[in-house]
Amino acid sequence: MQSVTLLGFVFRYSVYKDPAGWLNINPINGTVDTTAVLDRESPFVDNSVYTALFLAIDSGNPPATGTGTLLITLEDVNDNAPFIYPTVAEVCDDAKNLSVVILGASDKDLHPNTDPFKFEIHKQAVPDKVWKISKINNTHALVSLLQNLNKANYNLPIMVTDSGKPPMTNITDLRVQVCSCRNSKVDCNTAGALRFSLPSLLLLSLFSLACL
């Protein structure tokens, strides 16, 4: 491995600024390599570009130092699942309008690995089929009821899938509070026991068996 010589000077190299600690430079020939996986979503990356600074020091007397900037553009891959918001909603037990909440979805990736998102109610059991989810646009969907429900708290598993290849999916429980709405007063404090969808009940049963 030979050192770099220019106009009779021998140069040595070192890292001056590497915010995430991702890079290494050979002090003799100036070859830069990585010491970790480069992450586009890192707070050290600005608009998909990672910036690092290096020093080159010659063999003069006294030695002179120069600074070089390396810009690394990071391409996006579909490595983030989308997420929904909000995760809590309220509806009256005698509501005439059975719309519950408008859900939005977001993703840390870039197009085409984000929207349009696909919204679904995950593994809805037959007794639980009082819920409906309807697409509004590429990033939002409406959750509504097909009938009024008794006052209680319900966990509704919402599955959202992005448009990446391969796509990524996330399942999040939407907590729906069915409240008493009388005389212009909304009371959700006594909504009753939490009611689970069938998948949640199965998971709870398996957990209980494991603890026996």
Backbone as a printed PyTorch tensor [residue, N CA C, xyz], in Angstrom:
tensor([[[  0.8550,  -1.1830,   0.0000],
         [  0.0000,   0.0000,   0.0000],
         [  0.8950,   1.2390,   0.0000]],

        [[  0.8780,   1.9810,  -1.0860],
         [  1.7670,   3.1230,  -1.2290],
         [  1.0850,   4.4190,  -0.7950]],

        [[  1.8860,   5.3190,  -0.2380],
         [  1.3600,   6.6300,   0.1250],
         [  1.2300,   7.4960,  -1.1100]],

        [[  0.3730,   8.5040,  -1.0360],
         [  0.1470,   9.4070,  -2.1560],
         [  1.2190,  10.4940,  -2.1470]],

        [[  1.9020,  10.6550,  -3.3010],
         [  2.9560,  11.6610,  -3.4220],
         [  2.6070,  12.6190,  -4.5460]],

        [[  2.7210,  13.9200,  -4.2890],
         [  2.4380,  14.9350,  -5.2910],
         [  3.4200,  16.0830,  -5.1110]],

        [[  4.1340,  16.4160,  -6.1990],
         [  5.1360,  17.4840,  -6.1730],
         [  6.1690,  17.2610,  -5.0620]],

        [[  6.4900,  16.0150,  -4.8410],
         [  7.5000,  15.6820,  -3.8460],
         [  7.0040,  15.5940,  -2.4320]],

        [[  5.7300,  15.9140,  -2.2100],
         [  5.1670,  15.8350,  -0.8620],
         [  4.4640,  14.4930,  -0.6630]],

        [[  4.5490,  13.9800,   0.5320],
         [  3.8000,  12.7850,   0.9180],
         [  2.6130,  13.2340,   1.7700]],

        [[  1.4410,  12.7100,   1.4450],
         [  0.2190,  13.1260,   2.1360],
         [ -0.2970,  12.0190,   3.0600]],

        [[ -0.8270,  12.4700,   4.1940],
         [ -1.5170,  11.5690,   5.0980],
         [ -2.9300,  12.1140,   5.3240]],

        [[ -3.8580,  11.1840,   5.5590],
         [ -5.2800,  11.5490,   5.5940],
         [ -5.9010,  11.1500,   6.9310]],

        [[ -6.9100,  11.9160,   7.3220],
         [ -7.6470,  11.6030,   8.5500],
         [ -9.0630,  12.1510,   8.4420]],

        [[ -9.9480,  11.6030,   9.2710],
         [-11.3390,  12.0720,   9.3290],
         [-11.3900,  13.3400,  10.1680]],

        [[-12.0260,  14.3710,   9.6240],
         [-12.1840,  15.6220,  10.3690],
         [-13.5900,  15.7400,  10.9570]],

        [[-14.6100,  15.4190,  10.1640],
         [-15.9880,  15.5020,  10.6400],
         [-16.8080,  14.3900,  10.0050]],

        [[-17.2500,  13.4600,  10.8400],
         [-18.0840,  12.3280,  10.4270],
         [-19.1960,  12.2090,  11.4720]],

        [[-20.2790,  13.0020,  11.3390],
         [-21.2690,  13.1620,  12.4140],
         [-21.8420,  11.8560,  12.9510]],

        [[-22.0880,  10.8840,  12.0820],
         [-22.7010,   9.6330,  12.5230],
         [-21.6730,   8.5440,  12.8200]],

        [[-20.3990,   8.8020,  12.5510],
         [-19.3760,   7.7900,  12.7810],
         [-19.4730,   6.6230,  11.8210]],

        [[-19.8430,   6.8980,  10.5790],
         [-20.0670,   5.8450,   9.5910],
         [-18.8470,   5.5330,   8.7250]],

        [[-17.8470,   6.4120,   8.7080],
         [-16.7930,   6.3140,   7.7040],
         [-15.4150,   6.1470,   8.3280]],

        [[-14.5200,   5.6190,   7.5080],
         [-13.1140,   5.4670,   7.8840],
         [-12.2770,   5.8110,   6.6630]],

        [[-11.1050,   6.3920,   6.8570],
         [-10.2340,   6.7220,   5.7420],
         [ -8.8550,   6.1290,   5.9910]],

        [[ -8.3140,   5.5260,   4.9640],
         [ -6.9560,   4.9870,   5.0530],
         [ -5.9790,   6.1580,   5.1330]],

        [[ -5.1580,   6.2260,   6.1720],
         [ -4.3010,   7.4000,   6.3540],
         [ -3.2000,   7.5130,   5.3100]],

        [[ -2.9490,   6.4370,   4.5800],
         [ -1.8480,   6.4540,   3.6130],
         [ -2.3220,   6.7680,   2.2010]],

        [[ -3.3690,   6.0500,   1.7360],
         [ -3.7910,   6.2570,   0.3430],
         [ -5.1170,   7.0000,   0.2060]],

        [[ -5.7560,   7.3470,   1.3040],
         [ -6.9770,   8.1530,   1.2440],
         [ -8.2260,   7.4130,   0.8440]],

        [[ -8.2110,   6.0800,   0.8640],
         [ -9.4000,   5.3090,   0.5120],
         [-10.4260,   5.3880,   1.6460]],

        [[-11.6660,   5.7390,   1.2790],
         [-12.7400,   5.8610,   2.2630],
         [-13.6160,   4.6210,   2.1970]],

        [[-13.9020,   4.0270,   3.3590],
         [-14.8560,   2.9220,   3.4140],
         [-15.8030,   3.1410,   4.5940]],

        [[-16.8210,   2.2940,   4.6950],
         [-17.8430,   2.4490,   5.7280],
         [-17.5590,   1.5300,   6.9130]],

        [[-17.9800,   1.9850,   8.0850],
         [-17.8380,   1.1880,   9.3000],
         [-19.1910,   0.7640,   9.8490]],

        [[-20.2740,   1.2250,   9.2300],
         [-21.6280,   0.8930,   9.6800],
         [-22.5810,   1.0620,   8.5020]],

        [[-23.8040,   0.5940,   8.6850],
         [-24.8300,   0.7450,   7.6610],
         [-25.2900,   2.1950,   7.6150]],

        [[-25.2990,   2.7890,   6.4300],
         [-25.7370,   4.1740,   6.2600],
         [-27.2630,   4.2180,   6.1860]],

        [[-27.8700,   5.0570,   7.0060],
         [-29.3180,   5.1080,   7.1430],
         [-29.8400,   6.4520,   6.6540]],

        [[-30.6820,   6.4320,   5.6160],
         [-31.2020,   7.6810,   5.0470],
         [-32.0830,   8.4260,   6.0350]],

        [[-32.7400,   7.6910,   6.9580],
         [-33.6300,   8.3390,   7.9210],
         [-32.8980,   8.8940,   9.1400]],

        [[-31.5790,   8.7830,   9.1650],
         [-30.8090,   9.2790,  10.3020],
         [-30.9260,  10.8010,  10.4120]],

        [[-30.9380,  11.3420,  11.6300],
         [-30.9600,  12.8020,  11.7890],
         [-29.6970,  13.4800,  11.2620]],

        [[-28.6570,  12.7080,  10.9880],
         [-27.4230,  13.2690,  10.4400],
         [-27.4680,  13.4060,   8.9180]],

        [[-28.5520,  12.9400,   8.3000],
         [-28.7070,  13.0180,   6.8460],
         [-29.6740,  14.1480,   6.5170]],

        [[-29.2670,  15.0190,   5.6060],
         [-30.0830,  16.1620,   5.2180],
         [-30.5220,  16.0130,   3.7710]],

        [[-31.8410,  15.8390,   3.5810],
         [-32.3930,  15.7140,   2.2260],
         [-31.7030,  14.5970,   1.4500]],

        [[-31.5210,  13.4550,   2.1280],
         [-30.9200,  12.2310,   1.5690],
         [-29.4170,  12.3470,   1.2990]],

        [[-28.7780,  13.4160,   1.7880],
         [-27.3410,  13.6100,   1.5580],
         [-26.6070,  13.6170,   2.8970]],

        [[-25.5560,  12.7870,   2.9790],
         [-24.7070,  12.7450,   4.1730],
         [-23.3940,  13.4470,   3.8490]],

        [[-22.9790,  14.3580,   4.7380],
         [-21.7870,  15.1660,   4.5030],
         [-20.7050,  14.8090,   5.5100]],

        [[-19.5050,  14.5500,   4.9920],
         [-18.3480,  14.2570,   5.8450],
         [-17.1640,  15.0960,   5.3710]],

        [[-16.2810,  15.4550,   6.3050],
         [-15.0890,  16.2460,   5.9930],
         [-13.8410,  15.4530,   6.3450]],

        [[-12.8230,  15.5930,   5.4770],
         [-11.5600,  14.8830,   5.6870],
         [-10.3960,  15.8650,   5.5990]],

        [[ -9.3020,  15.4940,   6.2610],
         [ -8.0880,  16.3030,   6.2430],
         [ -6.9970,  15.5920,   5.4570]],

        [[ -6.2320,  16.3940,   4.7050],
         [ -5.0210,  15.9090,   4.0350],
         [ -3.8480,  16.7600,   4.5320]],

        [[ -2.8360,  16.1060,   5.0550],
         [ -1.6810,  16.8110,   5.6310],
         [ -0.4270,  16.4230,   4.8410]],

        [[  0.3060,  17.4260,   4.3510],
         [  1.5010,  17.1060,   3.5610],
         [  2.7240,  16.9460,   4.4700]],

        [[  3.8410,  16.6360,   3.8340],
         [  5.0750,  16.3570,   4.5810],
         [  6.0140,  17.5590,   4.6120]],

        [[  5.4660,  18.7400,   4.3460],
         [  6.2960,  19.9480,   4.3540],
         [  6.7140,  20.3400,   5.7670]],

        [[  7.5650,  21.3300,   5.8440],
         [  8.0590,  21.8210,   7.1400],
         [  7.9310,  23.3430,   7.1670]],

        [[  6.8970,  23.8530,   7.8400],
         [  5.8840,  23.1190,   8.6010],
         [  4.8600,  22.4670,   7.6740]],

        [[  4.1470,  21.4390,   8.1430],
         [  3.1650,  20.7670,   7.2870],
         [  1.9540,  21.6660,   7.0120]],

        [[  1.4110,  21.5180,   5.8290],
         [  0.1900,  22.2510,   5.4510],
         [ -0.9920,  21.2810,   5.4310]],

        [[ -2.1540,  21.8100,   5.7730],
         [ -3.3550,  20.9700,   5.8850],
         [ -4.4430,  21.4910,   4.9530]],

        [[ -5.0920,  20.5620,   4.2560],
         [ -6.2340,  20.8990,   3.4110],
         [ -7.4580,  20.1050,   3.8400]],

        [[ -8.6320,  20.6790,   3.5800],
         [ -9.8950,  20.0190,   3.9580],
         [-10.6730,  19.6570,   2.7060]],

        [[-11.2070,  18.4390,   2.6780],
         [-12.0410,  17.9830,   1.5660],
         [-13.4160,  17.5670,   2.0500]],

        [[-14.4450,  17.8500,   1.2560],
         [-15.8260,  17.5150,   1.6080],
         [-16.3070,  16.3510,   0.7480]],

        [[-16.8920,  15.3500,   1.3980],
         [-17.4600,  14.2000,   0.6940],
         [-18.9710,  14.2140,   0.9020]],

        [[-19.7330,  14.2720,  -0.1960],
         [-21.1940,  14.2390,  -0.1510],
         [-21.6650,  12.8700,  -0.6310]],

        [[-22.3930,  12.1700,   0.2120],
         [-22.8960,  10.8400,  -0.1300],
         [-24.4130,  10.9100,  -0.2410]],

        [[-24.9440,  10.6320,  -1.4320],
         [-26.3880,  10.6050,  -1.6430],
         [-26.9070,   9.2010,  -1.3730]],

        [[-27.8670,   9.0960,  -0.4560],
         [-28.4100,   7.8020,  -0.0540],
         [-29.7570,   7.5790,  -0.7280]],

        [[-29.8700,   6.4770,  -1.4480],
         [-31.1250,   6.1410,  -2.0940],
         [-32.0860,   5.5210,  -1.0830]],

        [[-33.3790,   5.7100,  -1.3400],
         [-34.3890,   5.1940,  -0.4260],
         [-34.7180,   3.7400,  -0.7410]],

        [[-34.9180,   2.9460,   0.3030],
         [-35.4510,   1.5950,   0.1880],
         [-36.6630,   1.5140,   1.1000]],

        [[-37.5450,   0.5900,   0.8160],
         [-38.7720,   0.4800,   1.6100],
         [-38.4810,  -0.2910,   2.8940]],

        [[-37.9560,   0.4260,   3.8900],
         [-37.5860,  -0.2170,   5.1530],
         [-38.3780,   0.3270,   6.3420]],

        [[-39.4340,   1.0850,   6.0720],
         [-40.2860,   1.6100,   7.1430],
         [-41.7440,   1.2660,   6.8640]],

        [[-42.3950,   0.6900,   7.8690],
         [-43.8290,   0.4310,   7.7460],
         [-44.6070,   1.7080,   8.0220]],

        [[-45.7380,   1.9070,   7.3590],
         [-46.5440,   3.1070,   7.6340],
         [-47.2150,   3.0170,   8.9960]],

        [[-47.6750,   4.1490,   9.5010],
         [-48.3870,   4.1780,  10.7740],
         [-49.6110,   5.0720,  10.6410]],

        [[-50.6150,   4.7970,  11.4770],
         [-51.8650,   5.5550,  11.4060],
         [-51.9520,   6.5850,  12.5330]],

        [[-52.7970,   7.5590,  12.3250],
         [-53.0960,   8.5620,  13.3470],
         [-54.4970,   9.1180,  13.0580]],

        [[-55.2840,   9.4530,  14.0860],
         [-55.0330,   9.2210,  15.5120],
         [-55.2530,   7.7530,  15.8430]],

        [[-55.0160,   7.3800,  17.1000],
         [-55.2300,   6.0010,  17.5350],
         [-56.3450,   5.9110,  18.5760]],

        [[-57.0030,   7.0460,  18.8600],
         [-58.1280,   7.0820,  19.8020],
         [-59.2520,   7.9050,  19.1710]],

        [[-60.4830,   7.4210,  19.3040],
         [-61.6280,   8.1450,  18.7580],
         [-62.8220,   7.9740,  19.6880]],

        [[-63.7980,   8.8860,  19.5580],
         [-65.0160,   8.8390,  20.3700],
         [-66.2400,   8.8940,  19.4590]],

        [[-67.3140,   8.2250,  19.8720],
         [-68.5800,   8.2760,  19.1470],
         [-69.7010,   8.1050,  20.1650]],

        [[-70.8460,   8.7220,  19.9100],
         [-71.9790,   8.6180,  20.8220],
         [-72.7150,   7.2920,  20.6170]],

        [[-73.2470,   6.7480,  21.7160],
         [-73.9330,   5.4530,  21.6240],
         [-75.2640,   5.5330,  20.8730]],

        [[-75.8110,   6.7500,  20.7040],
         [-77.0600,   6.9150,  19.9630],
         [-76.8870,   7.8460,  18.7650]],

        [[-75.6610,   7.8900,  18.2330],
         [-75.3520,   8.8320,  17.1460],
         [-76.1830,   8.5340,  15.9050]],

        [[-76.6750,   9.6090,  15.2790],
         [-77.3630,   9.4570,  13.9970],
         [-76.3460,   9.3180,  12.8640]],

        [[-75.2480,  10.0600,  12.9760],
         [-74.1440,   9.9420,  12.0250],
         [-73.1670,   8.9090,  12.5740]],

        [[-73.0300,   7.7900,  11.9010],
         [-72.2200,   6.6880,  12.4170],
         [-70.7500,   6.7710,  11.9960]],

        [[-70.3350,   7.9180,  11.4570],
         [-68.9100,   8.1140,  11.1780],
         [-68.1540,   8.2160,  12.4970]],

        [[-67.0430,   7.5210,  12.6040],
         [-66.2830,   7.4780,  13.8560],
         [-65.0810,   8.3990,  13.8050]],

        [[-64.2220,   8.2180,  12.7990],
         [-62.9820,   9.0050,  12.7430],
         [-62.3930,   8.9190,  11.3430]],

        [[-61.7220,   9.9890,  10.9430],
         [-60.9300,   9.9680,   9.7080],
         [-59.4940,   9.6370,  10.0960]],

        [[-58.9860,   8.5310,   9.5760],
         [-57.6220,   8.1040,   9.8510],
         [-56.6810,   8.6100,   8.7660]],

        [[-55.5000,   9.0290,   9.1890],
         [-54.4350,   9.3530,   8.2480],
         [-53.3150,   8.3470,   8.4040]],

        [[-52.4790,   8.2330,   7.3840],
         [-51.3140,   7.3510,   7.4440],
         [-50.0910,   8.1070,   6.9600]],

        [[-48.9530,   7.7650,   7.5210],
         [-47.6970,   8.4010,   7.1500],
         [-46.6020,   7.3490,   7.0900]],

        [[-45.5040,   7.6990,   6.4210],
         [-44.4040,   6.7590,   6.2110],
         [-43.1140,   7.5540,   6.1160]],

        [[-42.0510,   7.0590,   6.7440],
         [-40.7710,   7.7630,   6.7260],
         [-40.0230,   7.6010,   5.4040]],

        [[-40.4800,   6.6740,   4.5580],
         [-39.8210,   6.4700,   3.2740],
         [-40.2270,   7.5430,   2.2670]],

        [[-39.6290,   7.4730,   1.0790],
         [-39.9480,   8.3940,  -0.0030],
         [-40.7400,   7.6740,  -1.0790]],

        [[-41.3820,   8.4340,  -1.9350],
         [-42.0680,   7.8360,  -3.0850],
         [-41.0540,   7.1200,  -3.9730]],

        [[-41.4180,   5.9490,  -4.5000],
         [-42.7550,   5.3320,  -4.5110],
         [-43.0000,   4.3500,  -3.3730]],

        [[-42.2800,   4.4830,  -2.2720],
         [-42.4110,   3.5360,  -1.1590],
         [-43.3600,   4.0080,  -0.0670]],

        [[-44.1990,   4.9900,  -0.3720],
         [-45.1510,   5.4970,   0.6330],
         [-46.5850,   5.2820,   0.1390]],

        [[-47.3350,   6.3700,  -0.0500],
         [-48.7120,   6.2480,  -0.5160],
         [-48.7430,   5.9870,  -2.0280]],

        [[-49.9060,   5.5110,  -2.5150],
         [-51.1750,   5.3570,  -1.8030],
         [-51.1600,   4.2030,  -0.8060]],

        [[-51.7910,   4.4640,   0.3530],
         [-51.8710,   3.4560,   1.4000],
         [-53.1710,   2.6720,   1.2690]],

        [[-53.1000,   1.4190,   1.7000],
         [-54.2920,   0.5650,   1.7270],
         [-54.7110,   0.3650,   3.1790]],

        [[-55.9560,   0.7180,   3.4980],
         [-56.4890,   0.5890,   4.8540],
         [-57.4450,  -0.5960,   4.9180]],

        [[-57.2970,  -1.4190,   5.9630],
         [-58.1890,  -2.5570,   6.1480],
         [-58.4360,  -2.7680,   7.6370]],

        [[-59.5790,  -3.3880,   7.9520],
         [-59.8240,  -3.8640,   9.3100],
         [-59.2630,  -5.2760,   9.3690]],

        [[-58.3410,  -5.5180,  10.2660],
         [-57.5810,  -6.7600,  10.2680],
         [-58.3820,  -7.9120,  10.8790]],

        [[-58.6080,  -8.9680,  10.0760],
         [-59.2110, -10.2170,  10.5450],
         [-60.4570,  -9.9670,  11.3930]],

        [[-61.3950,  -9.2540,  10.7770],
         [-62.6140,  -8.9210,  11.5140],
         [-63.4900, -10.1640,  11.6650]],

        [[-63.8220, -10.5180,  12.8940],
         [-64.6490, -11.6890,  13.1540],
         [-66.1080, -11.3930,  12.8210]],

        [[-66.8960, -12.4590,  12.5640],
         [-68.2890, -12.2760,  12.1670],
         [-69.0830, -11.4710,  13.1930]],

        [[-68.9650, -11.7740,  14.5170],
         [-69.7320, -10.9920,  15.4900],
         [-69.2980,  -9.5320,  15.5640]],

        [[-68.0770,  -9.2480,  15.0800],
         [-67.5650,  -7.8810,  15.1720],
         [-67.8440,  -7.0510,  13.9190]],

        [[-68.5710,  -7.6020,  12.9590],
         [-68.7310,  -6.9010,  11.6910],
         [-69.7710,  -5.7960,  11.7870]],

        [[-69.4720,  -4.8440,  12.6460],
         [-70.2820,  -3.6320,  12.7510],
         [-69.4490,  -2.4270,  12.3470]],

        [[-68.2260,  -2.6830,  11.8800],
         [-67.3110,  -1.6210,  11.5000],
         [-67.1290,  -1.6030,   9.9900]],

        [[-66.8450,  -0.4260,   9.4800],
         [-66.5850,  -0.2760,   8.0490],
         [-65.4670,   0.7330,   7.8680]],

        [[-64.5760,   0.4680,   6.9070],
         [-63.5150,   1.4280,   6.6020],
         [-63.5600,   1.7380,   5.1140]],

        [[-63.5570,   3.0310,   4.7870],
         [-63.7190,   3.4740,   3.3990],
         [-62.5830,   4.4220,   3.0220]],

        [[-62.0260,   4.2260,   1.8550],
         [-60.9350,   5.0830,   1.3840],
         [-61.4600,   6.4740,   1.0550]],

        [[-60.7350,   7.5010,   1.5010],
         [-61.0560,   8.8870,   1.1460],
         [-60.1240,   9.3630,   0.0400]],

        [[-58.8220,   9.1770,   0.2510],
         [-57.8160,   9.5080,  -0.7590],
         [-56.6000,   8.6130,  -0.5370]],

        [[-55.4660,   8.9900,  -1.0850],
         [-54.2830,   8.1280,  -0.9950],
         [-53.7190,   7.9880,   0.4170]],

        [[-54.0700,   8.9310,   1.3020],
         [-53.4650,   8.9260,   2.6380],
         [-54.4780,   8.8860,   3.7740]],

        [[-55.7710,   8.8880,   3.4710],
         [-56.7810,   8.9410,   4.5260],
         [-57.9360,   7.9740,   4.2530]],

        [[-58.5530,   7.5160,   5.3490],
         [-59.7070,   6.6210,   5.2510],
         [-60.6790,   6.9510,   6.3850]],

        [[-61.9570,   6.6210,   6.1730],
         [-62.9990,   6.8780,   7.1550],
         [-63.4110,   5.5800,   7.8310]],

        [[-63.3750,   5.5760,   9.1670],
         [-63.8980,   4.4550,   9.9460],
         [-65.3080,   4.8190,  10.3950]],

        [[-66.2530,   3.9260,  10.1430],
         [-67.6360,   4.1870,  10.5270],
         [-68.2710,   2.9170,  11.0690]],

        [[-69.4350,   3.0860,  11.6930],
         [-70.2100,   1.9780,  12.2460],
         [-71.3530,   1.6220,  11.3110]],

        [[-71.7440,   0.3540,  11.3360],
         [-72.9220,  -0.0820,  10.5920],
         [-74.1620,  -0.0840,  11.4800]],

        [[-73.9560,   0.0510,  12.7940],
         [-75.0590,   0.1310,  13.7480],
         [-74.5290,   0.7600,  15.0270]],

        [[-75.4210,   1.2470,  15.8620],
         [-74.9950,   1.7990,  17.1520],
         [-74.4920,   0.6890,  18.0630]],

        [[-73.5310,   1.0490,  18.9140],
         [-72.9480,   0.0970,  19.8530],
         [-73.2620,   0.5150,  21.2860]],

        [[-73.2330,  -0.4520,  22.1810],
         [-73.3880,  -0.1580,  23.5980],
         [-72.1900,   0.6310,  24.1010]],

        [[-72.4180,   1.3840,  25.1370],
         [-71.3580,   2.1990,  25.7260],
         [-70.2410,   1.2990,  26.2580]],

        [[-69.0510,   1.4700,  25.6920],
         [-67.8940,   0.6490,  26.0760],
         [-66.6730,   1.1730,  25.3300]],

        [[-65.5260,   0.5850,  25.6260],
         [-64.3030,   0.8590,  24.8740],
         [-64.0190,  -0.3300,  23.9680]],

        [[-63.6940,  -0.0450,  22.7120],
         [-63.4540,  -1.1020,  21.7380],
         [-62.0620,  -0.9260,  21.1360]],

        [[-61.3650,  -2.0500,  20.9450],
         [-60.0900,  -2.0370,  20.2250],
         [-60.3120,  -2.6040,  18.8300]],

        [[-60.0940,  -1.7760,  17.8190],
         [-60.3010,  -2.1840,  16.4360],
         [-58.9520,  -2.2520,  15.7280]],

        [[-58.4830,  -3.4400,  15.3170],
         [-57.1740,  -3.5510,  14.6660],
         [-57.2210,  -3.0170,  13.2350]],

        [[-56.4550,  -1.9780,  12.9710],
         [-56.3890,  -1.3650,  11.6380],
         [-55.0810,  -1.7650,  10.9730]],

        [[-55.1790,  -2.3110,   9.7730],
         [-53.9980,  -2.7000,   9.0080],
         [-53.7900,  -1.7010,   7.8720]],

        [[-52.6030,  -1.1180,   7.8000],
         [-52.2810,  -0.1760,   6.7310],
         [-51.0420,  -0.6760,   6.0090]],

        [[-51.0890,  -0.6250,   4.6710],
         [-50.0220,  -1.1550,   3.8230],
         [-49.5680,  -0.0820,   2.8570]],

        [[-48.2430,   0.0390,   2.6770],
         [-47.7320,   1.0540,   1.7510],
         [-47.6320,   0.4990,   0.3320]],

        [[-47.0980,   1.3130,  -0.5910],
         [-47.0260,   0.9330,  -2.0050],
         [-45.6290,   0.4940,  -2.4280]],

        [[-44.7380,   0.2370,  -1.4710],
         [-43.3870,  -0.1980,  -1.8000],
         [-43.3610,  -1.5980,  -2.3850]],

        [[-42.2370,  -1.9620,  -2.9470],
         [-42.0400,  -3.2950,  -3.5100],
         [-40.7770,  -3.8940,  -2.8990]],

        [[-40.9500,  -4.9020,  -2.0110],
         [-42.2310,  -5.4250,  -1.5050],
         [-42.8750,  -4.4490,  -0.5350]],

        [[-44.2060,  -4.5080,  -0.4010],
         [-44.8950,  -3.5790,   0.5040],
         [-44.6280,  -3.9170,   1.9580]],

        [[-44.7990,  -2.9240,   2.8240],
         [-44.6870,  -3.1310,   4.2600],
         [-46.0170,  -2.7880,   4.9180]],

        [[-46.3480,  -3.5680,   5.9540],
         [-47.6470,  -3.4630,   6.6170],
         [-47.4740,  -3.2440,   8.1080]],

        [[-48.3710,  -2.4650,   8.6730],
         [-48.3830,  -2.2450,  10.1110],
         [-49.8110,  -2.4180,  10.6180]],

        [[-49.9580,  -3.0550,  11.7820],
         [-51.2750,  -3.2420,  12.3970],
         [-51.2830,  -2.4920,  13.7290]],

        [[-52.2290,  -1.5890,  13.8840],
         [-52.3390,  -0.7700,  15.0880],
         [-53.7680,  -0.8230,  15.6100]],

        [[-53.9250,  -0.9630,  16.9140],
         [-55.2630,  -0.9360,  17.5030],
         [-55.7840,   0.4920,  17.5760]],

        [[-56.9350,   0.7130,  16.9740],
         [-57.6570,   1.9770,  17.1290],
         [-58.5980,   1.8110,  18.3170]],

        [[-58.4120,   2.6190,  19.3370],
         [-59.2740,   2.5470,  20.5290],
         [-60.4730,   3.4640,  20.3110]],

        [[-61.6380,   2.8670,  20.2330],
         [-62.8760,   3.6140,  20.0170],
         [-63.6640,   3.6240,  21.3200]],

        [[-63.9520,   4.8160,  21.8230],
         [-64.7530,   4.9830,  23.0310],
         [-66.1780,   5.3250,  22.6210]],

        [[-67.1010,   4.4200,  22.9130],
         [-68.5230,   4.6920,  22.6770],
         [-69.0670,   5.3320,  23.9430]],

        [[-69.4870,   6.5830,  23.8170],
         [-69.8060,   7.4010,  24.9900],
         [-71.2990,   7.6900,  25.0930]],

        [[-71.7010,   8.0690,  26.2720],
         [-73.0730,   8.5260,  26.4960],
         [-73.1490,  10.0190,  26.1970]],

        [[-74.0630,  10.3790,  25.3120],
         [-74.1980,  11.7900,  24.9190],
         [-75.6410,  12.2200,  25.2130]],

        [[-75.8210,  12.8520,  26.3590],
         [-77.1620,  13.2610,  26.7790],
         [-77.1300,  14.7450,  27.1600]],

        [[-78.1490,  15.4620,  26.6880],
         [-78.2900,  16.8840,  27.0320],
         [-77.0170,  17.6720,  26.7150]],

        [[-76.4660,  17.4050,  25.5460],
         [-75.2600,  18.0970,  25.0540],
         [-74.0230,  17.8070,  25.8960]],

        [[-74.0900,  16.7780,  26.7340],
         [-72.9310,  16.3900,  27.5290],
         [-72.4080,  15.0400,  27.0580]],

        [[-71.1080,  14.9630,  26.8600],
         [-70.4740,  13.7250,  26.4220],
         [-69.7610,  13.1030,  27.6110]],

        [[-70.1530,  11.8840,  27.9660],
         [-69.5610,  11.1880,  29.1070],
         [-68.8860,   9.9100,  28.6200]],

        [[-67.5420,   9.9300,  28.6510],
         [-66.7740,   8.7450,  28.2490],
         [-66.0600,   8.1090,  29.4370]],

        [[-66.2080,   8.7100,  30.6070],
         [-65.4720,   8.2210,  31.7760],
         [-65.9930,   6.8850,  32.2720]],

        [[-67.2580,   6.6040,  32.0010],
         [-67.8350,   5.3310,  32.4420],
         [-68.2470,   4.5060,  31.2390]],

        [[-67.3380,   4.4500,  30.2680],
         [-67.6580,   3.7360,  29.0260],
         [-67.7320,   2.2340,  29.2240]],

        [[-67.3540,   1.7430,  30.3900],
         [-67.4850,   0.3190,  30.6510],
         [-66.2120,  -0.4320,  30.3540]],

        [[-66.3050,  -1.7430,  30.4170],
         [-65.1280,  -2.5960,  30.2210],
         [-64.6360,  -2.5250,  28.7850]],

        [[-63.3400,  -2.7330,  28.6340],
         [-62.7300,  -2.7230,  27.2990],
         [-63.1840,  -3.9490,  26.5330]],

        [[-63.6610,  -3.7520,  25.3140],
         [-64.0990,  -4.8640,  24.4760],
         [-63.0750,  -5.0820,  23.3730]],

        [[-62.6820,  -6.3500,  23.2040],
         [-61.6470,  -6.6950,  22.2360],
         [-62.2750,  -7.3050,  20.9950]],

        [[-61.5720,  -7.1440,  19.8800],
         [-61.9290,  -7.8900,  18.6890],
         [-61.4600,  -9.3250,  18.8750]],

        [[-61.9030, -10.2640,  18.0440],
         [-61.5470, -11.6750,  18.1790],
         [-60.0500, -11.9080,  18.1590]],

        [[-59.2510, -11.3100,  17.2340],
         [-57.7930, -11.5380,  17.2600],
         [-57.1700, -11.1360,  18.5780]],

        [[-57.6270, -10.0270,  19.1740],
         [-57.0770,  -9.5930,  20.4470],
         [-57.4220, -10.5750,  21.5550]],

        [[-58.6460, -11.1310,  21.5160],
         [-59.0380, -12.1040,  22.5280],
         [-58.2040, -13.3660,  22.4350]],

        [[-57.8970, -13.8140,  21.2210],
         [-57.0730, -15.0050,  21.0350],
         [-55.6830, -14.7840,  21.5890]],

        [[-55.0940, -13.6130,  21.3280],
         [-53.7670, -13.3060,  21.8440],
         [-53.7900, -13.2710,  23.3620]],

        [[-54.8690, -12.6910,  23.9460],
         [-54.9780, -12.6050,  25.3940],
         [-55.1010, -13.9940,  26.0030]],

        [[-55.8510, -14.8900,  25.3510],
         [-56.0070, -16.2500,  25.8450],
         [-54.6960, -17.0070,  25.8140]],

        [[-53.9410, -16.8590,  24.7280],
         [-52.6480, -17.5230,  24.6110],
         [-51.6930, -17.0320,  25.6870]],

        [[-51.7350, -15.7200,  25.9610],
         [-50.8630, -15.1610,  26.9970],
         [-51.2400, -15.7340,  28.3730]],

        [[-52.5470, -15.8740,  28.6330],
         [-52.9970, -16.4070,  29.9160],
         [-52.5640, -17.8560,  30.0860]],

        [[-52.6510, -18.6500,  29.0120],
         [-52.2150, -20.0440,  29.0790],
         [-50.7300, -20.1410,  29.3440]],

        [[-49.9710, -19.2370,  28.7200],
         [-48.5110, -19.2670,  28.8960],
         [-48.1090, -18.9470,  30.3180]],

        [[-48.9720, -18.2230,  31.0390],
         [-48.6490, -17.8250,  32.4130],
         [-49.0640, -18.8740,  33.4310]],

        [[-49.8190, -19.9000,  32.9970],
         [-50.2670, -20.9440,  33.9420],
         [-49.1160, -21.8640,  34.3210]]])
